[in-house]
Amino acid sequence: MPYLLISTQIRMETGPTVVGDEFSDPTLMCHLGATKRQVLGNNFSEYYTNEPPRCVLDRLEKLGYRVLTMTGVGQTLVWCLHKE
């Protein structure tokens, strides 16, 4: 899976960071120290880590990912990464 989205709430820039959805690579999620959760009211699961986005981005860079773009959507910060 060469593309990856990570996100965090603006008021939570120190974590937690959402690093994947229920279909994400479990090996990559384990490397990021992420755990799967399902928030009450959602019909999907997501992986998250308590680390801040900066630390997650550093780990992903070491794995060969690079940031393609970053944006703010409402109160959420979102990064799109790609690995060749």
C-alpha positions as a Markdown table, in Angstrom:
| # | Residue | x | y | z |
|---|---|---|---|---|
| 1 | Met | 0.0 | 0.0 | 0.0 |
| 2 | Pro | 2.0 | 3.0 | -1.2 |
| 3 | Tyr | -0.3 | 5.8 | 0.0 |
| 4 | Leu | -1.0 | 6.6 | 3.6 |
| 5 | Leu | -3.1 | 9.2 | 5.4 |
| 6 | Ile | -2.5 | 10.3 | 8.9 |
| 7 | Ser | -4.4 | 12.9 | 10.9 |
| 8 | Thr | -4.8 | 14.6 | 14.2 |
| 9 | Gln | -7.2 | 17.1 | 15.8 |
| 10 | Ile | -5.7 | 20.6 | 15.9 |
| 11 | Arg | -6.1 | 20.9 | 19.6 |
| 12 | Met | -4.3 | 17.5 | 19.9 |
| 13 | Glu | -1.1 | 18.3 | 18.0 |
| 14 | Thr | 0.8 | 16.3 | 20.7 |
| 15 | Gly | -1.3 | 13.2 | 20.0 |
| 16 | Pro | -3.1 | 10.9 | 19.5 |
| 17 | Thr | -2.5 | 10.5 | 15.8 |
| 18 | Val | -4.7 | 8.4 | 13.5 |
| 19 | Val | -2.4 | 6.4 | 11.3 |
| 20 | Gly | -4.6 | 4.0 | 9.3 |
| 21 | Asp | -8.0 | 2.5 | 8.7 |
| 22 | Glu | -9.3 | -1.0 | 9.2 |
| 23 | Phe | -7.7 | -2.1 | 5.9 |
| 24 | Ser | -4.2 | -0.8 | 6.7 |
| 25 | Asp | -1.2 | -3.1 | 6.7 |
| 26 | Pro | -1.0 | -4.6 | 10.2 |
| 27 | Thr | 2.8 | -4.9 | 10.0 |
| 28 | Leu | 3.2 | -1.2 | 9.3 |
| 29 | Met | 0.7 | -0.4 | 12.0 |
| 30 | Cys | 2.7 | -2.5 | 14.5 |
| 31 | His | 5.9 | -0.7 | 13.5 |
| 32 | Leu | 4.2 | 2.6 | 14.2 |
| 33 | Gly | 3.0 | 1.3 | 17.6 |
| 34 | Ala | -0.6 | 1.7 | 16.6 |
| 35 | Thr | -3.6 | 0.0 | 18.0 |
| 36 | Lys | -7.0 | -0.6 | 16.4 |
| 37 | Arg | -10.1 | 1.0 | 17.9 |
| 38 | Gln | -13.7 | 1.6 | 17.0 |
| 39 | Val | -15.1 | 4.9 | 18.2 |
| 40 | Leu | -18.7 | 4.7 | 19.6 |
| 41 | Gly | -21.1 | 5.6 | 16.8 |
| 42 | Asn | -18.7 | 4.9 | 13.9 |
| 43 | Asn | -19.2 | 1.8 | 11.8 |
| 44 | Phe | -15.5 | 1.5 | 11.0 |
| 45 | Ser | -12.2 | 0.9 | 12.8 |
| 46 | Glu | -9.1 | 3.0 | 12.8 |
| 47 | Tyr | -5.5 | 2.6 | 14.0 |
| 48 | Tyr | -4.1 | 5.3 | 16.3 |
| 49 | Thr | -1.0 | 5.9 | 18.3 |
| 50 | Asn | -0.5 | 8.2 | 21.3 |
| 51 | Glu | 2.6 | 9.8 | 19.6 |
| 52 | Pro | 2.4 | 13.2 | 18.1 |
| 53 | Pro | 2.3 | 13.5 | 14.3 |
| 54 | Arg | 5.9 | 14.7 | 14.2 |
| 55 | Cys | 7.2 | 11.5 | 15.6 |
| 56 | Val | 4.9 | 9.4 | 13.3 |
| 57 | Leu | 6.2 | 11.4 | 10.3 |
| 58 | Asp | 9.8 | 10.8 | 11.4 |
| 59 | Arg | 9.2 | 7.0 | 11.6 |
| 60 | Leu | 7.5 | 6.9 | 8.2 |
| 61 | Glu | 10.3 | 8.9 | 6.6 |
| 62 | Lys | 12.8 | 6.2 | 7.8 |
| 63 | Leu | 10.5 | 3.6 | 6.1 |
| 64 | Gly | 10.7 | 5.4 | 2.8 |
| 65 | Tyr | 7.5 | 7.4 | 2.9 |
| 66 | Arg | 7.5 | 11.1 | 1.9 |
| 67 | Val | 4.8 | 13.7 | 2.5 |
| 68 | Leu | 2.9 | 14.6 | -0.7 |
| 69 | Thr | 0.6 | 17.2 | 0.8 |
| 70 | Met | -0.8 | 18.5 | 4.1 |
| 71 | Thr | -4.0 | 20.3 | 4.8 |
| 72 | Gly | -6.4 | 21.4 | 7.5 |
| 73 | Val | -10.0 | 20.2 | 7.2 |
| 74 | Gly | -12.1 | 21.9 | 9.9 |
| 75 | Gln | -10.4 | 21.1 | 13.2 |
| 76 | Thr | -8.3 | 18.2 | 11.7 |
| 77 | Leu | -4.8 | 18.2 | 10.2 |
| 78 | Val | -4.3 | 15.6 | 7.5 |
| 79 | Trp | -1.0 | 14.4 | 5.8 |
| 80 | Cys | -0.9 | 12.3 | 2.7 |
| 81 | Leu | 2.3 | 10.2 | 2.3 |
| 82 | His | 3.6 | 8.0 | -0.5 |
| 83 | Lys | 6.2 | 5.3 | -0.7 |
| 84 | Glu | 7.8 | 4.5 | -4.1 |
